Amino acid sequence: MLAFRQCGLGLLSLSVAWPVFAAGPTAWGEGMMVKVRPDDTAPGTATEVRLTAARNEFVSFQVALHGGDTGLKGVRARLPALEGPGSKTLTGPDVMLYRQTYLTTRQASVPGQPVGRWPDGLVPETDEIANEARNAFPFDVPAREARALWVDVHVPADAPPGEYSGTVTVEADGGFQRQVTARLTVVDARMPGTASLASAFPLSPGQVCLAHLGHADCSHAELQPLLVRYQRLALEHRLTLPKLFARMSGPQAWSEFDATWGPLLDGTAPTRLSGARMTSLEYTGPLTGAGLADFTTHLRERGWLDRAYARIGDEPPHGSTFEQVQAAGTLVRQAAPGLRTLLTTNSINLETYALGPLVDIVVPLVNHLEGTEPGFVGDQTATYGSFLSRPGTELWTYQSCMSHGCAPGFPMPENQPGAGWPSYLVDRPSAKARAMEWLTFLFGGTGELYYEMALMLPTAWTNQFHFNGNGDGTLFYPGTPAVIGGTTDVPLASLRLKLIRQGMQDYEWLKAVSDAGDPAFAHQVARELIPTAWQVPDDGAAFDAARLRLIQRYQELTQGNPAAPRMGAEPGDAPVTKKPVAPNVPGATGGCGAVSGAPVAGPLLWALWTLGRRRSCRLPTRPSANAGGASCPRRTSAARSS
């Protein structure tokens, strides 16, 4: 029989399925956009997954297991390599296996979501930072329950385009063995190592100390190595932790700072994403003229100032008063010319309180960029036009607990089945965690802010409920030797962090299509996928199909056109001449049905045909905005546990 199942970056497809025996344990291939919950996942049958990626891009999929009536003991898995053209092999640190762990929720983040075990923590077979063997295997699968493995594949920047394949072999005690084949199409494009979309996802050092060392007041010598490891793992997921806590000044302090953080700012740190650099750096010293001037002078000397900023307030009037914002902004302008200022606020406050001249990076809530409350109904990007007309200004975005309701009794009514706000919570569909970067592209944003990544890190394995949501402000897990084996403390990624990385990579494809000459098509695909910011679909396959359309369009625009800008091209790179495109390639408004002369066009078009077009284009109108604001309880973006 033929089995068609959607996959995280391509699709699961064309499988000769095993006979299904209700009483027997089984294993099957699954896409990255499905959350395999223990108690409500039915056994699958797919024996093959299909993936598509650029060079220097990550792709992910899952291997799910079901215990049947007997369960499985001693489960272990291996994926030695993916073999490709010219004897090219993807192996070692470019191929990673993880055991998924489960967080038990005791109350739902959104009314109607199931309470119980949700997949989120990822224990690696070998970790990405210390390269030590960990205790991902073996594990058991109880009878009548499901479990899952997560598989990451990184395509090296020098990998030749073409077809790659490898086999995941799953074994268990008693002779159980199943295999899932991964087939990867590498297209002729190179994703940049440094994210095109800037990010600022802070990390609380006190929580890191408490989670790994058992006390919140660890010494500088204890803390610094841990923070470096967390920063490296963030860069592996195309994100930046902007607070490096350099609160001292003077040559000796800056010398230590440069030695510790210079490789991460310069792109020379040992990450799989070659050349990956931090995209933001926040001033964390005292708000004094001397401190700001010293910070600005040193960063200018090192060539890092264009990524630095000083935060002059937080969601006024909730986290800061408008008077405090004006005072801080004035101080930065006077003491540190050239240092950018950042403020979380919206266009109404910018204009009402004349804050525009003091702000370089404005960061409105997604709810205020395209919301449902008076004053924010419809697409609000035009209201930032005057602010953005000043050279050097940027629009960033962020989501908060206003995506689910910041306090009990204040749920967001837009969170209905098949719709709702983007969300980084554990007990929300995978699609919600992948959506924010698509919306940032639609709003013309150049960066994304999130308020915290380690708020509940000390209890991450058992409890992450905060600000009325499971996982709000916690995207890492503490990889202590007592929990995951090995000898070195390391950070671990959550499943949600993998989904955010996928959203960051989706942004690269949206940008690539736009840069190559068809921004209208990129916006059309994004709007067909997400009609409004509060109508993010639950269907992960819709994201997969949209991404494949972008890849296909990029191939149409660049192959045979040496003048077209290339994804990931560095300034001064010469365009690569490709063979001519077949004559039936459509013009600049072409889409998923187009046929090109590219060797990869066949697999892409077949994948698109299989997935189908699941949505019609619904471009929202923009109602007139009225004055007003949010009245529900909220958490400011700077709130965190110390």
N, C-alpha and C positions, 0 to 999 in steps of 0.2 A: 504494500500500500504506500501511498505518498502522504507524508505528513508535512504540513507547512506551519511553522511557528515563528513569530517575530523574534529577532535577536537585537541586543543592545546597539550594535553598530552595523548591522547588516540584517540577516535573518537566519533563523534555523529552518533548514529546508531539505527537501528532496531526500528524505531519510527512508531507508528500508526498515520499518519498525519491527521490534521484537514482538512476538505474541504476548499479549497482556494476560497474566494470570493474577487474579485478585489477591491470592494468598502469598505470592512470592515477593521478595524485595527486588528493587530495581533502581537503575540510575539512568539519567537522560540529560541531554543538553538543553539549556535554557538561556534566554537573553538576559542582559543586565538590568532591564527595566521591570522585571518581575520580582516581587518580594516573596521568597519561599518561606512561608510561615509553617511552623511544625504541625498545626492541628487542622488546617483547612486547605492543604495543597494536595491535589489528586496526582497520582503517578502519571508521568509523561512517557513518551516513546521515542522522541527524536534522538537519533544517533549521530547527528552532524550539525555543526554550527557554521554559518557563513559570516564573515566579517570583512569590512572595508576600512582602509586607513591610509593616511598620508605617511610619508617618512617623518620620523620624530613625533609621532602621535601614539597615544595609548589606545588600545581597544580592550574591551572586557566582555566576559561572558560567565555563565555559571554552569556547574554540573550539579544537578539536584539528585537527591536520593530519597527513596521511600522504603520504610522497613517492612511493608507488607504485614502479614500476620505473625512473622517470626522475628523480625528485627535483624540488625546487622551488628557484628562485633568486630572490633579491630580494623575499621575502615582506614585505608591509606590510598593515596593517589599520586600519580606522577605524569608529567608532561616534559619529556626530555628536551624537545626542540621542535621548532617549525622549520621544515626544509623548503628552500625557495630556489629561484633561478640562479644559475652559475654556482651551484654548491653553497650559496649563502645560507647560513643557519642562524636562526633566532633562538638563543638559549641563555643559560646563566641568569644574570640579573635582569635580562629583558623578558623573561618568562617567570611569572610569580604565581604561586598557588597559596590560597588562604582558606582556613576553616572559618565559616561564619558562626558567630556567637549570637545569643539572643538576649535582648533586654525585656524584662517583664514589666509591662505598664500596669498601673493600678487604677488609673483613671484616664479617660480618653482626652487627647488634646483638642479634638473637634467632636462635637456631638455626632453619634452614629458610627464612629470608628471603633473597631473591635478592641477590647482590652485583653491583655495577655502577652504572649511572647512575640517579639518582632525582631527580625534579623538586622544587625547593625555593626557589631564589633567584628574585626577581621584579624585573625591570628595567622601570621605568615608561616610558611614552611621554613623559609630563611628570610630574615628581616632585611629591609632596604638600606638601613643606616649602618649597623654594625656588622652585617653579613654573617650573623650567627644563626645556627640551626635553632628553631623554636619548636614548640609542641603542638603544631597544627595537626599532626598525625601521631598515633592512630586515634580514632574516636568511634563511638557507638551510635547507631541509629535505632531508637526504640521501636517496637512493633507499633504499627499504625500511626507513625509519625514521619515527618519529612525533615531533611537537613540539606545543606547546600555548601558547595565550594565556590569560591570566587577565583577567577583566573584573570590576571592582567598580562597583556602582551604589549611591550613597547617596541615599536619599529625603529631601529637605529636610523640616524640621519643619512647614513651612507648605504642603506639597504636598496638594492635595485628594485624597480617596480616589477610587478608580476604576481604570480600565484604561489602561495606558501601553504603548507599543510603540516599538521602534527596531530598526535593522538593522545588524549587523556585516558589513562588506564586506571580504573577504580577497582580495588580488590578488598576483600574482607575475609575473615576467618571462615573456614568451611568450604573454601573453593569458589566463593563468589567472585566473579569478574565481569565487568562491563567496560566498554570503550566508547568514547565520544570523539569524533574527528573534528578538528577545527580547520576550516579552510579560509585563508586570509588573502584578500586582494589588496596589494599595495599599489596605490595610484601614483602617478608621476607628479607629486607635489611634496613640498617640505614645509612642515609646520614649524614656526619659530620656537626656539627654546624658551625665550622670554615671552610671557603672555602679552598679547596686544592690548588686552583689557587690564588696566591697572586694578589692583585690589589692596584693601587694607582690612585684614581680619586679625584683630589684636589677640594677644595671649596673656593671661594673668600669671605672672611669675610666682605669686604666692600659692596659687592652686597647683602649679607644676611641682613646686617644692613639697607641698602637702601630699600630693599623689605619689611621688616617687621616694621621698625621704621621710615622710611622716610628720614633718613640722613645716610651718609656713615661713619661718625666718631663717632659711638656709643661707649659707655664706655665698659670697660672690664666686668663690672657687667651685662650690657645689652647683650653683645655679647656671653658670655660663655654659658649660658643656651640654647641659640639658636643653637650654634655649637654642643652641646651635643645631642640635639634632631635630628639634621641632621645626626650626626654620627650613632645614634641608627637606624634611618630609613635606612641608607646605609647598616648597618650590617644585617638588615632584608632582604635586597636584595643581600646579600653575597658579598658586596663591602666595601672598606675601603677608608675613606677620610684621607689622610696621613699627612696633615699639621695641626698641633694643635697649632701653633703660640705661642710656649713657648720661648719667646725671652729674658726672664730674667734668671738670674742664682742665685745661693745661696740657702741655706737650706729652707728659707721661700717660695721662688718661687717654688722649687721642691716639697715642701709639698703640696702646693695648686694644682700643676700639678697632683701629684699622687692621690689626693682625687677626682679630677675631671675626669681624664682620666684613672686612674688605673683600674676601673671596666671594661672599654671597651677594655683595653689591656689584662686584665687577664681573660676575659670571664665570668664575674659575673654581668654584666649589665642586666637589665630586658628586654630581647629580647625573642621572641618566639622561635628562634633558640638557643636551650639550649647550653650554653658554647661558643657562637660565640665570637671570638676575632678579633681584628684588625690584618690585615696581613702585614701592612707596616706603617712606621713612618718616615717622612722626617725631617731632620734638617732644621729649618727655621730661625735660628739666624744669626748674622753677620758672615761672613766667616773669622773668626780669630782663631788663634791657641787656645787661652784660651776658647772661646765659644765652639769650637768643642771638646776640651778635657773634659770640664765640662759636656756636653751633653753625651759623650761616657761613662764617668765614672758613671754617674747616671743610665743610661740605663743598663749598665752591672750589676750594683748592684741590679737592679729590675728584671733582667732576660728578658729584652725587646730588647737587642742589636741585636739579630739575625734577627729582623724585621726592624731595622732602616737602614737608608742610608743618605748620603749627595749627593746632586745633583751637579755635577761639571761642568755642561754646558748643552746647549740645541741646538741640531741640528747644530753643527758647520759645515760651517762657518756662517749659517744664524742667529741663536740666540746668539751664542758665537763665539769668535775666537778660533782657535786651541791653540794659546798661552795662552788664558785665561783658557782653559780646562786643559792644562798641569800644569799651576801654581796652580789651585785649587786642582787638583788631587795630586800634590806633597805635598801641605799643609796638606790635609787630611791624607795622608800616614804618615807624620812626626808627626802631632799633635794628631791624634786620631787613633792609631793602633787598628784594630778590627772593626772600623766603615766602612761599605761598601760604595762604591761609585757607582753612577748611571749616565749614559750618554745616551742620545738619539742620536744615530748615526748608521752607518752601517759598515759592515765588510771591505769595501774598505777604509773608513777613519781610522778604527782601525789599519789597516796594514800600510797604507801610512804615517800616522803621528805617528806611534809607540805608540799608546794610550793604547794598551792592558794591560801593567803592572799597569796602573793607574786606570783601570776600573774593577769593580766587577759585575755590572749588565749592560749589553748592551741592548738597547731598539731600535731596528730598526723599521721603518715604515713597515706596512704590504706590501706596494708597493715595498719595497726593499727586502723583504723576498721571494717574488714570483711575479715578476712584468713583465712589458712589455717594459720598457725603457732599452736602452743599459747599460750593466753593471749589470742589475738586472733581466734579462730574465730567467725564470725557477726557480725551487726551489733552493734557495741560502743557505739552512741550512748547507750544507757541508762547506761553506766558514767561518763558525764560529767554526769549529772543533778545530782549534789550540787554539783559545781563551778559549773555554769551557774545554779544557784539563787541564787548571790550576785549582786546587782545590778552591772551594768557588765561582766560577763564575756562572752566570746565564744568560739566554736569556729570556727577556720579549718582548712583542709586543705592538704596539699601532697603532691606525688608526687616521687619521686627516682629514682636509679639502681636502687632496689629494684623498680622496675617491669620491669626487664629483667635485672638481675644486675650488681652493681657491679664485679665482677672476673672475668677469664677463669676458666672452670671452675665458675662459680656461677650458671647460668641460672635463671630463675624457671620452675618446672615448669608453672605455670598458663597460660603463653603458648603456647597451642595454636591451630591454625587455627580461626577463628570465635570465639575467646575471648581472654582475657588481660587484663592490667592497662592502665589508661590510660597513655598515653605521648606525650611530645613529641619523639620521635626521627624522623629523616628517613626511615628505611627501615622504618616501621611503617604500617599502613593508616590512612587519613585519619580514620576513626572514632575511633581511639585518642586523637587530639589534640583531639577535640570532646567527650570524655566526662567530663572532670574536673568541669566545672561542673554537670552533671546529678547526679553523685555528691555534690557539695557540697550541692546542694539536698536530696537524700535524707537526708543526715546532719544537716540543720539548720544547716549552716555559713553564716557571714556573710562569709567572706573566703577568699582563696586565696593561698598563698605559693609562690614558686618560687625556687630558690637563686641563679640567675644567668642573664643574657640575652646575655652577650658573652664567654663564657669562651674561645672559639676564634675571636673576631672577626678577628684579623689573618690567619688562614688559612681564613676561612669559605668562600671560593670553591673551595678545593681539599681541605681536610681539616677535619672537625669531630669526629673520633673522640676521645672523652674519657670517663673512667669507664665504659669498656667499651661505649659506645654512640655512634652517629653522630648528632651534634647535641645531645648532652646538655649543657645549659647554654648553648646558642647559638641564639638565635631571630632575631637581626638579621644583616644583611649590611652591610659598609661600602661605601657608594656614593661612591667616589672618582671624580673626573673622568677619571682614567686608565682606569677600567674602564667607566663608564657614560656618559661624555661630560658636557657642561655645564661649569660653572666652580666650583660650590659643592659641598663635601663634605656629603653627607646620609646618614642611615640608610636602609636598605631593609628591607622586611618579607620574611620567609620565607613560603612557602606555609603552614607550620605556624602562624605567627602569625595568618594569616587564619582558620584553622580554630579556633584558640583564641578569636578574636573571635566566631566563630559560636557557640561554646559559651557565651560570656558573654551573647550575645543570646538563646540558648535559655533561659538562667537567667531572663532578664527575662520570657519567656512563662510559664515555670513559676510565677514569683512573681506575675505578673499574674492567672493563673487562680486561684491560692490567695487572693490579696487580694480578688478579685471574688466569692469565696464558695464555691469548690469545691476546697479543698486535697486532699481525698481523690482526686479525679480526677487532679490534677497528679502526686501520688505514684504513682498506679496507672500512668499513662503512663510515668513514669520507670522504675518497677520492671519493667514489661513490656519496656522497651528494654534495661535493664541489670539482670539478675537478681541479680548480686552484683558487688562492685567488681572482681573478677578474671574476670568474664565479659562484658567489653565486646565487643560484636559487631564483626566486620570490615565488616559490611554498612552502608555509608553511607546507603543508601536507607531503612533502618529509622529512622535519625535524622530524615530528611526527613519521613517519615510521622508520626512522633511529634510533631514540631513543628507540622505541619498540624493534627493533632488538638487541640493546645493552642490554636492560633489560632481554630479553629472553636468550641471551648468558651468561649473568652473572648468571642467575638461573641454567643453564646447568653446568657451571663451579664450582659452590659452593655447590649446594645441593647434599648431599651424599659424599662430599669430605671435611672432617673436616680440612684438612691441607691447603685448599685454603684461601688466605687472604680475609677478609671481608671488604666491604665498611664501612668506618667510624670507623673501629676498632682502639682502643687506644693501645699504646704499652703495652704488657703484657696481653691483652685480650685473653682468652682461646677460641679457635674455638668451634662453636656450632655444635653438631652432628645432622645431618638430616637423614631422612629415605632414603634408597637407591634410586638412580635414575633408571628409567625404562631402560631395557637393550638396547633399540634402540636409546639411546642418542648418537650423533656423537662425534667424537674426537675433538681435539683442533682447527680444522679449520671449525667447524660446523657453521651454520648460522640460518637465520630466519625460515627455513623450518624444523628445528629439533623439535622433540617431547621429552619432559622430563617428569619425574614422579612428577614434582612439581605441587601442587594443582592449582597454578595460570597459568600453562602452557596453559590450554585450552583457557581462555579469551585472553591471549597474542597472541597465534597463530591465533585465529579467527580474532583478530584485525589486525594482520599483513597480513593475507590472504585478508581481506577486503581492506586494504590500497593498497596492492600490491607492487611489486618492480617497482618503477617508473623510475629507472635510471640504466644504465649499467655501469660497472666499467671502468672509463677512467683515467688511471694513466698517468700523463703528463711526457714527456721526459724532460730532463734538457739540454737545449742548452748551448753552451759555453758562458760565460759572457765576455763582452767587457768593457773596461774602459768607464766611462761617468757618468752622473748624471742627476737629474731632472732640467728642465729649466723653469717650469711654476711658477707663483707666489705662495707663500705658507705661511702658518701660522705655527710658531714654536710651539712645544708642551707646552711651558711654557707661551705663550702669554695669557693674560687675562685682564679683566677690574678690576681695583682696587676698 
